Amino acid sequence: MKNPTEQLHSIRDFVRWGVSQFNAAELGFHQGMPSALDEAVYLCLAALHLPPDFSTDWFDAVLTQDEKLRVFEFYRQRVETRKPAAYITGEAWFAGMNFHVDERVLIPRSPIAELIEQGFAPWVDIENVHEILDLCTGSGCIAIACADAFPDARVVGSDISIDALAVAEDNRRLHGMEARVELIQSDLFVDVPEREFDIIVSNPPYVSSAEVATLPNEFEYEPTGIALEAGEDGLDLVIPMLQSARDFLSDEGILVIEVGYTRPALEACFPNVPFTWLDFERGGEGVFLLTAEQLEMGQPDFDAA
């Protein structure tokens, strides 16, 4: 990749050039960034130690030579290695909060962020939420964002991966949530504390084996085997969650799980279960909600699966 720093001078120059390079390289944008433009802006500002919401009024500011080289290096890594932008910067944003990420965890991008920002309204009353469980917590972004949105609630973040929990611990310290968020190693509900949770939320592995084989090269950097793939139909973790969730849910509680494009397989498996499929203003799909009562109704079907 040829160094363009002699011809480019401003943030705007570098962003325009970056978009051209990303499009020419046919990069994939599936891990938090919707387009080449968004990613070029994000990487440029990160290289300059500027916030993502930095005003465009300053985009014509001229960069120093050292700054130009830092931006070029981020762009070069993205094009030549296809490494996702969040792994280049070591940072991702979720529900308006920044999180440390590296290749031990998935890059945060779940539409569940929108639910958290809304306090899971209208499904729960924030004053009645005292206990929250985030299964398959990964980087801890959902657990920590829930703790921020529900300041009077205790939050448990659980994951089977020790490596993922180490990243979650970094993020717990970053946001000063040591007293509010408990992190535990557990295979789904096996070692989860015996409490009644008012919200159980999860973005578990749900990608089918066939779909994993078709993912763009960028996904090779994520811990695909443990954090994305979930068997032939993508339901290897979701079904056990449904089988056990009622035992850990309060009578007025809700279960929220993201299953993405595995939705048709789940509905085919449980045609009599009244899943509520949630809509999102900022895009995203494949997130269902069940109340405690609906879980009880579906228990015979879950147990027979």
C-alpha positions in Angstrom: 0.0 0.0 0.0 1.6 3.2 -1.2 2.2 6.0 1.4 0.1 9.0 0.3 1.2 11.4 3.0 2.9 13.9 0.7 -0.4 14.5 -1.2 -2.9 14.4 1.7 -3.0 17.1 4.3 -6.3 17.3 6.3 -8.6 14.9 8.1 -11.0 15.2 5.2 -8.3 14.3 2.7 -7.4 11.1 4.6 -11.0 10.1 5.1 -11.7 10.4 1.4 -8.6 8.5 0.5 -9.3 5.8 3.1 -12.8 5.2 1.8 -11.4 4.7 -1.7 -8.8 2.3 -0.5 -11.3 0.3 1.6 -13.7 0.0 -1.3 -10.9 -1.0 -3.7 -9.8 -3.7 -1.3 -13.4 -4.9 -1.0 -13.2 -5.0 2.8 -16.1 -6.4 4.8 -18.1 -4.2 7.2 -20.0 -6.5 9.5 -18.4 -6.0 12.9 -19.7 -2.7 14.2 -19.0 -0.4 11.3 -21.8 -0.1 8.6 -19.7 1.3 5.8 -16.3 2.2 4.4 -16.9 5.9 5.3 -17.8 5.2 8.9 -14.7 3.0 9.3 -12.4 5.5 7.6 -13.6 8.3 9.9 -13.3 6.1 13.0 -9.8 4.9 12.3 -8.6 8.4 11.3 -9.9 10.0 14.5 -8.6 7.1 16.7 -5.2 7.5 15.2 -5.3 11.2 16.1 -6.6 10.5 19.7 -9.8 12.3 18.9 -13.3 11.2 20.1 -15.7 9.5 17.6 -18.1 12.5 17.8 -15.3 15.0 16.9 -16.9 17.9 15.1 -16.7 17.9 11.3 -16.0 21.6 11.6 -12.4 20.6 12.2 -12.0 18.1 9.3 -10.1 20.6 7.2 -7.4 21.0 9.9 -3.9 20.1 8.6 -2.2 17.1 10.1 1.5 17.0 11.2 3.7 14.5 9.5 3.7 12.2 12.6 -0.1 12.3 12.6 -0.3 11.5 8.9 1.9 8.5 9.5 -0.3 7.2 12.3 -3.4 7.5 10.2 -1.7 5.8 7.3 -0.6 2.9 9.5 -4.1 2.2 10.8 -5.4 2.3 7.2 -2.5 0.1 6.0 -3.3 -2.5 8.7 -6.9 -2.6 7.8 -6.3 -3.1 4.1 -3.3 -5.4 4.1 -4.4 -7.7 7.0 -8.2 -7.2 6.9 -8.0 -7.0 10.7 -11.3 -5.4 12.0 -11.0 -1.8 13.0 -11.8 -2.4 16.7 -8.9 -4.8 17.0 -6.6 -2.2 15.4 -7.6 0.5 17.9 -8.2 -1.9 20.8 -11.5 -0.1 21.5 -15.2 -0.5 20.6 -18.3 1.5 21.6 -21.5 -0.1 22.9 -24.6 1.7 24.3 -22.6 5.0 24.3 -19.8 3.5 26.4 -16.2 2.6 25.3 -14.8 -0.9 25.9 -11.4 -2.5 25.6 -11.5 -5.3 23.0 -8.9 -7.7 21.6 -9.0 -11.0 19.8 -10.0 -12.9 22.9 -13.6 -11.5 22.6 -16.1 -10.7 19.9 -16.4 -7.0 18.9 -19.5 -5.5 20.5 -22.2 -4.9 17.9 -25.5 -6.3 19.3 -28.7 -4.4 18.8 -29.4 -5.2 22.5 -27.5 -1.9 23.1 -30.7 -0.1 22.1 -32.8 -2.0 24.6 -30.4 -1.3 27.4 -30.4 2.5 26.6 -34.2 2.3 26.8 -34.1 0.5 30.1 -35.8 -2.5 28.4 -39.0 -0.4 28.3 -41.9 -1.1 28.2 -41.1 -4.7 29.4 -39.9 -3.8 32.9 -40.1 -1.0 35.4 -36.6 0.2 36.2 -37.6 0.5 39.9 -38.4 -3.2 40.1 -35.2 -4.4 38.5 -32.8 -5.6 41.2 -30.9 -8.5 39.7 -29.6 -8.9 36.1 -27.8 -11.8 34.5 -25.8 -11.5 31.3 -25.0 -15.0 30.0 -22.0 -15.3 27.6 -20.8 -11.9 28.6 -17.6 -11.8 26.5 -16.1 -8.4 26.8 -18.6 -7.6 29.5 -20.2 -4.8 27.5 -23.8 -5.9 28.0 -23.4 -6.5 31.8 -21.6 -3.2 32.3 -24.0 -1.2 30.2 -26.9 -2.8 32.2 -25.2 -1.8 35.4 -25.0 1.8 34.1 -28.6 1.8 33.0 -29.9 0.2 36.2 -27.9 1.9 39.0 -29.8 0.1 41.8 -29.4 -3.4 40.3 -26.8 -6.1 40.9 -25.4 -7.6 37.7 -23.8 -10.9 37.1 -21.7 -11.4 33.9 -21.0 -15.1 33.1 -18.9 -16.7 30.5 -17.2 -20.1 30.0 -14.0 -18.5 28.6 -11.3 -17.4 31.1 -9.8 -15.3 28.3 -13.0 -13.4 27.7 -13.5 -12.9 31.5 -10.0 -11.3 31.7 -11.1 -8.7 29.1 -14.4 -8.2 30.9 -12.4 -7.6 34.1 -10.4 -4.9 32.3 -13.7 -3.2 31.3 -15.2 -3.6 34.8 -12.2 -1.6 36.1 -12.3 0.9 33.3 -15.9 1.8 34.2 -15.5 1.5 38.0 -18.0 -1.3 38.2 -16.1 -3.6 40.5 -18.8 -3.4 43.3 -21.7 -3.5 40.9 -20.8 -6.3 38.4 -19.9 -9.8 39.4 -18.0 -11.8 36.9 -18.1 -15.6 37.0 -16.9 -18.5 34.9 -19.8 -20.8 34.1 -21.0 -23.1 31.3 -24.4 -21.3 30.8 -26.4 -21.7 34.1 -24.2 -24.4 35.7 -22.4 -22.1 38.2 -24.7 -19.1 38.2 -25.7 -18.0 41.7 -29.2 -19.3 42.7 -31.0 -16.0 42.6 -34.2 -14.8 40.9 -33.1 -12.4 38.1 -35.4 -9.8 36.9 -33.7 -9.6 33.5 -31.7 -12.5 31.9 -30.1 -11.2 28.7 -27.7 -13.0 26.3 -25.9 -12.6 23.0 -24.7 -16.2 22.8 -22.9 -18.0 19.9 -25.7 -18.7 17.4 -24.0 -19.1 14.0 -24.5 -22.4 12.2 -21.5 -24.4 11.1 -22.4 -23.9 7.5 -22.7 -20.1 7.9 -19.4 -19.9 9.7 -17.7 -21.3 6.6 -19.1 -18.4 4.5 -18.0 -15.5 6.8 -15.7 -12.8 5.3 -12.0 -12.9 6.2 -12.4 -10.3 8.9 -14.1 -12.9 11.1 -10.9 -15.0 11.2 -9.7 -12.6 13.9 -12.6 -13.2 16.2 -12.7 -16.3 18.5 -15.1 -18.0 16.1 -15.1 -21.5 17.5 -16.1 -20.5 21.0 -17.9 -17.2 20.5 -19.8 -17.5 17.2 -20.4 -21.1 16.1 -23.2 -23.1 17.7 -23.6 -26.3 15.9 -25.4 -27.5 12.8 -28.5 -25.3 13.3 -27.0 -22.6 15.5 -29.1 -23.6 18.5 -26.6 -25.6 20.6 -26.6 -23.0 23.3 -30.0 -21.3 22.9 -32.0 -24.5 23.6 -30.2 -25.3 26.9 -30.8 -21.6 27.9 -34.5 -22.0 27.2 -34.6 -25.3 29.2 -33.1 -23.7 32.3 -33.9 -20.0 32.3 -37.2 -20.2 34.2 -35.4 -21.6 37.3 -33.4 -18.4 37.5 -36.1 -15.8 36.5 -38.3 -13.9 38.8 -42.1 -14.2 38.3 -42.2 -10.7 36.6 -38.8 -11.2 34.9 -38.0 -11.3 31.2 -35.6 -13.4 29.1 -33.9 -11.6 26.1 -31.7 -13.5 23.7 -30.2 -12.6 20.4 -30.2 -15.4 17.8 -29.7 -13.4 14.6 -30.4 -15.3 11.4 -31.0 -18.4 13.4 -34.6 -17.2 14.0 -36.2 -19.5 11.4 -34.5 -22.5 12.9 -35.7 -21.6 16.4 -39.3 -21.0 15.3 -39.3 -24.3 13.4 -38.0 -26.1 16.5 -40.6 -24.4 18.8 -43.7 -23.5 16.7 -46.0 -23.2 19.7 -43.8 -20.8 21.7 -45.0 -17.2 21.5 -41.6 -15.5 20.9 -41.8 -11.7 20.9 -39.4 -10.5 18.2 -38.1 -7.0 18.9 -37.7 -4.1 16.5 -34.8 -1.7 16.5 -34.7 1.9 15.3 -30.9 1.7 14.5 -31.2 -1.7 12.7 -30.7 -5.3 13.8 -32.9 -8.3 14.1 -33.2 -11.7 15.6 -33.7 -10.7 19.2 -36.6 -12.4 21.1 -38.2 -11.7 24.5 -40.1 -14.2 26.6 -41.8 -13.5 30.0 -41.5 -15.9 32.9 -45.1 -17.0 32.2 -44.3 -17.7 28.5 -41.3 -19.7 29.5 -43.5 -21.8 31.8 -45.9 -22.4 28.9 -43.1 -23.5 26.6 -41.3 -25.7 29.2 -42.7 -29.0 27.9 -41.5 -28.2 24.4 -38.1 -27.0 25.6 -37.6 -30.1 27.7 -38.5 -32.4 24.8 -36.0 -30.7 22.4 
